[in-house]
């Protein structure tokens, strides 16, 4: 914990003084429910008081002014999935900007994240047992931090609480859209063993999943409990070639272009993944009022992404290729060098084809091997009327990126020059076979294996308190306060061959930096009457990188009758700029679309390079919710919540908006177009005056405004001898999703915008999940209907205001069949079943996408394997329709407890 000494002394003292009168409040209550408290042998008067996500004060009622969706361990299992990332992809509040491992060309390759309200993974805070976790070492889009959900062990989860309003007043940065609190098992006694296997209806994507949990010690009788959980999970890749309807790359039958690149035999709809997770916890009762626990875990997640071939356009006039190079990394992040190797002669056959594809080398592949470490200790108890908690934690995520089959420009130039690699005179009949006469050593030199390790660290120290003060009309006035000290550091690296410029990747990023944060906060729960409760919270966070942020929140809960509750909140929030945005960092996703150079009077494509900006300010948000809960009887309950979130001062990349911004960049050779340059962009030219590349710095220049409603209904029916039936419906409707970039407003609800964020998800307006569970004796059956509404292929934020422009890559003639101008809605049905053979043994099974619904065609997204239809890849949207791409999927298993 040596990094904690780096906090500014005055800030630490200030935070301590603010919290000194109150000390601390138990964080372990985040993971405690009334049943667990009773099992622990605690006083009955305290049984019904719990802390829910979004508050720091224990309360009797779990219904706070904030809307919270709780997914129990049973809910997770009934979903039909065995990955938390997959489950959260399906919740209705998740939308644009979510991440999955199915995106083969992501900056955050191998990671998975949730995006509440479609405000990106950077605006959703993910906690484990109420505490922060080190983010994934490779930020989304080379910018946004997020916690990798795909690495969290599925079988160790007790429940997941999803807070669906702003919570910066409680948790600080990143909680503008909401919070996902993953609560792991608090305790366990005995031994449980689980095993299951899965297979798609096509006979591929085979998976195995095994877990064992062993615990000892009865907390109530022995005064302690300890458990260890081990989980192993592996899933084979799903080849694109096994789904013929998604291998379409020749659109000429529809009047489009033939975009077949030859890469499709290697493309994968789902990468090969593997998880090995080890988790342990020891809890000790020190005295009647004090408890100590220590919890540690090591989570390992692997994902292998298969990309495109090394391919280069051929100059028809000279029958040569030129390989672009980019020398850029932490050592020269402010002075990149763009160059090229060549010209390299190629046979006329490739000049006629217009492209040299080195398919014999194999497709570019990246293997992300991530290990996440977590060690947290908590001390909690009571002193007089105060509930006290102190916690300290060390977390680290370490990703080793292995890159294979990426061409070395210098080695290729040398090999062609000395004839150790001879390009065939004609395009081979089998372009994937190794060429005769080319040795294994030459191939190894042409595409050397490369690796680099990126790390992300987050250490914290916190102290919290809460107590009841005076009696009010509706109960005791409760207060809570505390402080947090946090240190974050990021060291994202790409292999040396890329930073030296010898190898290149379609996406490339690096980031080095650190932050020290100190925070003090307070909260009040005031039940003024038996009908009216007022909650208020405030927090001040100080960052050594930019300064301070103050965030208040206030909420009310009004219960005029037992059956009816009205609730609402108003909150301010913020997201602090991170190391990727303001440290030693940079990223690129290739070249701009051809733009007109007024100096050379030609259309050119030049690399766009994203730079950090140490002068960034935090993003800020205003949000409110207003809802009603109606529960007329024990059979039925209903809630309807309206949300409205506006994020201002958003950190944006002008380069991601495309070449539309190039005219406003500072161009020393053409100053007349550079009068106003709010984008901190600059064009750099070669000695001959031609454009070389363009740089952009992150700027606080955008805002997003979204609102909508969440509808949740549950019915519980006792059918007598026929059994019991529980029906749950969750529905989210997005009324507005407006993005304002550099002063221009773009309405994007129901469109494919904003396409330059994450994997080009799109923003569907309606999502619904209907779950029906029937139990009779030892048998339980659950059916889940998942619905996502359709979206248009338009994206006004990117200048795609009509279908012809949006799909110009696929249909260059501008004549697009109407069937491709809108991505249809998508509905799947999952079925799960469980049978209790005995008290010890249960068997279970599931079928995801029972009716084998195909993923609808989406010709706009670039998030799928092969960079989407516009580049000859798979024409579907993995963020919304992955179950359709995989098809019907079967899982069977058993669990034994002794």
URZI-V16792 format. One record per run of one state. SS is the DSSP state (~ for helix, > for strand, _ for the rest). FROM is the first residue (numbers start at 1). TO is the last residue. If there is no record, write none. Layout:
BEGIN
SS_FROM_TO ; SS_FROM_TO
END
This chain:
BEGIN
__1_1 ; ~_2_6 ; __7_8 ; ~_9_20 ; __21_23 ; >_24_24 ; __25_27 ; ~_28_31 ; __32_33 ; ~_34_39 ; __40_43 ; ~_44_46 ; __47_49 ; >_50_50 ; __51_58 ; >_59_59 ; __60_67 ; >_68_72 ; ~_73_78 ; __79_83 ; ~_84_89 ; __90_93 ; >_94_94 ; __95_98 ; >_99_99 ; __100_112 ; >_113_113 ; __114_115 ; >_116_116 ; __117_120 ; ~_121_123 ; >_124_128 ; __129_130 ; >_131_132 ; __133_139 ; >_140_140 ; __141_143 ; >_144_144 ; __145_148 ; ~_149_151 ; __152_156 ; >_157_163 ; __164_167 ; ~_168_171 ; __172_177 ; >_178_184 ; __185_189 ; >_190_200 ; __201_206 ; >_207_216 ; __217_218 ; ~_219_222 ; __223_223 ; >_224_235 ; __236_237 ; >_238_239 ; ~_240_242 ; __243_243 ; ~_244_246 ; __247_249 ; >_250_250 ; __251_251 ; ~_252_254 ; __255_257 ; >_258_258 ; __259_263 ; ~_264_266 ; __267_267 ; >_268_270 ; __271_271 ; >_272_285 ; __286_289 ; >_290_306 ; __307_310 ; >_311_313 ; __314_314 ; >_315_315 ; __316_319 ; >_320_327 ; __328_329 ; ~_330_332 ; __333_336 ; >_337_345 ; __346_347 ; ~_348_353 ; __354_354 ; >_355_357 ; __358_358 ; ~_359_361 ; __362_364 ; >_365_383 ; __384_385 ; >_386_404 ; __405_408 ; ~_409_417 ; __418_439 ; ~_440_446 ; __447_449 ; >_450_472 ; __473_474 ; >_475_492 ; __493_495 ; ~_496_499 ; __500_507 ; >_508_527 ; __528_531 ; >_532_543 ; __544_546 ; >_547_561 ; __562_563 ; >_564_575 ; __576_578 ; ~_579_582 ; __583_583 ; >_584_588 ; __589_590 ; >_591_591 ; __592_594 ; >_595_597 ; __598_601 ; >_602_604 ; __605_606 ; >_607_611 ; __612_618 ; >_619_630 ; __631_635 ; >_636_652 ; __653_653 ; ~_654_657 ; __658_658 ; ~_659_664 ; __665_665 ; >_666_666 ; __667_667 ; ~_668_673 ; __674_681 ; >_682_685 ; __686_690 ; >_691_697 ; __698_698 ; >_699_718 ; __719_719 ; ~_720_722 ; __723_723 ; >_724_741 ; __742_743 ; >_744_747 ; __748_765 ; >_766_776 ; __777_778 ; >_779_788 ; __789_790 ; >_791_792 ; __793_794 ; >_795_795 ; ~_796_798 ; __799_799 ; >_800_800 ; __801_802 ; ~_803_806 ; __807_817 ; ~_818_820 ; __821_821 ; >_822_823 ; __824_825 ; >_826_836 ; __837_840 ; >_841_848 ; __849_864 ; ~_865_867 ; __868_868 ; ~_869_871 ; __872_877 ; ~_878_886 ; __887_888 ; >_889_897 ; __898_898
END
